[in-house]
Amino acid sequence: MSTHAKRERLLLADLLESAGPQAPTLCEGWRTRELAAHVVVRERRPDAAGGLLLNVLKTRLDKAMEEYGAKPYEELIQLIRTGPPKLSPYSLKQLDEVANAVEFYVHAEDVRRAQPDWSPRALDPVFSDSLWSRLEKLARLTGRRSPVGLVLRRPNGQTAVAHKGAPVVTVTGEPGELTLFCFGRQDSAAVELDGPKEAIARLTVARLGI
């Protein structure tokens, strides 16, 4: 069983700890404390985490975020490191890998790339392939709000259609960078965009992601 999710979890916890509770992140409006609270709520309060997708649960989500955001920062970090409780669906290794490898990778980069001295991170080929496999499945979902046709391309030529339409913009990059792009981190992803200039401009400010 792959342990990418576990590795990314521990890396995220280390990055949050090193940055401190008031460091910036790529998540608009969130500093590291809010990001840490989000990760904990998502795993430990499924009744509230649904508010990320459903407006009817938004009030419950806000209340849970406020509750966990008020906890000592060191406690939040420890809760991330130790992972979800045994009764959580995320405690199942298969689900943890599917649901969290991408989640923790993106949030780790949210912390890293918000710092002025960040540098590109080389991903091992197995993890890159795993990210690409997940991205192929999630492409249409993350690209559903794209204002233009959107095609994702790896340097090896593999492609995935994230959104049908015209004009078309092709985004080329390593799987990790394409993942960040599709999850709304267009400004921070190391990718190349090919297409009409106006279409590229619209895509770079579009609200991509789940």
C-alpha positions in Angstrom: 0.0 0.0 0.0 1.4 3.4 -1.0 2.0 5.9 1.8 2.0 9.1 -0.2 -0.8 10.5 1.9 1.0 9.8 5.2 4.2 11.3 3.9 2.5 14.5 2.7 0.6 14.7 6.0 3.8 14.7 8.0 5.4 17.2 5.6 2.4 19.5 5.9 2.5 19.3 9.7 6.3 20.1 9.7 5.8 23.1 7.3 2.9 24.5 9.4 4.9 24.1 12.6 8.0 25.8 11.1 6.0 28.7 9.6 4.1 29.5 12.8 0.4 30.3 13.2 0.4 33.7 11.4 2.3 32.9 8.2 0.7 33.6 4.8 -0.6 30.8 2.6 -1.9 30.6 -1.0 -5.4 30.0 0.3 -7.1 33.5 0.0 -7.9 34.9 3.5 -6.2 32.1 5.4 -3.0 32.2 7.4 -1.4 29.0 8.6 -3.7 28.8 11.7 -6.8 28.8 9.5 -5.3 26.3 7.1 -4.4 24.0 10.0 -8.0 24.3 11.4 -9.4 23.4 8.0 -7.4 20.2 7.8 -8.5 19.1 11.3 -12.1 20.0 10.7 -12.2 18.1 7.4 -11.0 14.9 9.1 -12.6 15.2 12.5 -15.9 16.9 11.9 -17.5 15.3 8.8 -20.8 16.8 9.9 -19.4 20.2 9.4 -16.9 19.6 6.6 -19.8 19.1 4.2 -20.1 22.9 4.3 -17.2 23.1 1.9 -19.5 21.9 -0.8 -23.1 22.4 0.6 -24.3 25.9 1.5 -26.9 24.3 3.9 -24.0 23.2 6.1 -22.0 26.5 5.8 -23.0 27.8 9.3 -22.0 24.5 10.9 -18.7 24.6 9.1 -18.0 28.2 10.2 -18.8 27.3 13.8 -16.4 24.3 13.7 -13.7 26.4 12.1 -14.0 29.0 14.8 -13.9 26.3 17.5 -10.8 24.6 16.2 -9.2 27.9 15.1 -9.3 28.9 18.8 -7.3 25.9 19.9 -3.6 26.2 20.7 -1.7 26.0 17.4 0.6 23.2 18.7 -2.6 21.1 19.4 -3.8 21.6 15.8 -0.4 20.5 14.5 -0.4 17.4 16.7 -4.0 16.5 15.5 -2.8 16.7 11.9 0.2 14.5 12.6 -1.7 11.8 14.5 -4.4 11.7 11.8 -8.1 11.1 12.0 -9.8 9.1 14.8 -10.3 5.4 14.3 -14.0 5.8 13.6 -13.3 8.2 10.8 -13.6 6.9 7.2 -10.2 8.6 6.6 -8.6 6.0 9.0 -9.0 3.4 6.2 -5.7 3.3 4.4 -7.2 3.0 0.9 -9.5 6.0 1.4 -6.8 8.0 3.1 -4.5 7.6 0.1 -7.3 8.4 -2.5 -8.7 11.4 -0.5 -5.7 12.9 1.2 -2.6 12.5 -1.0 -3.7 15.3 -3.3 -5.2 17.3 -0.4 -2.1 17.3 1.7 0.2 17.9 -1.3 -1.7 21.0 -2.4 -1.9 22.4 1.2 1.8 21.7 1.7 2.6 23.7 -1.4 0.1 26.4 -0.1 2.4 26.9 2.8 5.7 26.5 0.9 5.0 28.7 -2.0 3.6 31.6 0.1 7.1 32.1 1.5 9.5 34.4 -0.3 12.3 31.9 -0.3 10.5 28.9 -1.7 12.1 26.7 -4.3 10.7 24.0 -6.6 10.3 20.6 -5.0 11.3 17.5 -7.0 8.7 14.8 -6.8 9.6 11.1 -7.2 8.2 9.5 -10.4 5.9 7.2 -8.6 4.2 10.0 -6.7 4.0 12.1 -10.0 2.3 9.2 -11.7 -0.1 8.9 -8.8 -1.0 12.6 -8.9 -1.5 12.3 -12.7 -3.8 9.3 -12.2 -5.9 11.3 -9.7 -5.9 14.4 -11.9 -7.2 12.4 -14.9 -10.2 11.4 -12.7 -10.7 14.9 -11.3 -10.0 17.0 -14.3 -13.5 17.5 -15.4 -14.6 18.4 -11.9 -11.8 20.9 -11.2 -12.1 22.4 -14.7 -15.9 22.7 -14.8 -15.9 26.5 -14.2 -13.2 27.2 -16.9 -14.3 29.9 -19.2 -12.4 28.3 -22.1 -11.5 24.8 -23.4 -8.9 23.4 -21.1 -6.4 20.6 -22.0 -3.8 19.3 -19.5 -0.6 17.9 -20.9 2.4 16.1 -19.3 5.9 16.6 -20.7 5.7 13.0 -21.9 2.7 13.8 -24.1 -0.1 12.3 -22.0 -3.2 14.6 -22.0 -6.5 15.0 -20.2 -9.4 17.2 -21.1 -10.5 19.3 -18.2 -13.1 21.3 -20.0 -14.6 21.1 -23.5 -15.1 24.4 -25.3 -13.4 26.9 -27.6 -11.0 28.6 -27.8 -8.7 26.0 -26.2 -5.8 26.6 -23.9 -3.3 23.7 -23.4 -1.5 23.7 -20.0 1.7 21.8 -20.0 3.6 20.8 -16.9 4.6 18.1 -14.4 1.7 16.4 -12.7 2.3 18.2 -9.4 2.2 21.6 -11.1 -0.9 20.7 -13.2 -2.6 19.6 -9.9 -1.8 23.0 -8.4 -3.1 24.8 -11.5 -6.3 22.8 -11.5 -6.9 23.4 -7.8 -6.9 27.2 -8.3 -3.2 28.0 -7.7 -2.7 29.2 -11.3 -0.3 32.0 -10.3 2.0 29.7 -8.4 2.1 26.7 -10.8 5.2 26.2 -13.0 3.4 25.5 -16.2 3.3 26.7 -19.8 0.1 27.9 -21.4 -0.5 27.7 -25.1 -3.5 29.3 -26.7 -5.1 32.6 -27.7 -3.8 35.5 -25.5 -7.3 36.5 -24.4 -8.2 33.0 -23.5 -5.1 32.5 -21.4 -5.8 35.7 -19.5 -9.4 34.5 -18.7 -8.1 31.1 -17.6 -5.5 32.4 -15.3 -8.1 34.3 -13.2 -10.8 31.6 -13.4 -12.1 29.9 -10.2 -10.8 26.4 -10.8 -10.9 23.6 -8.3 -13.4 21.5 -6.4 
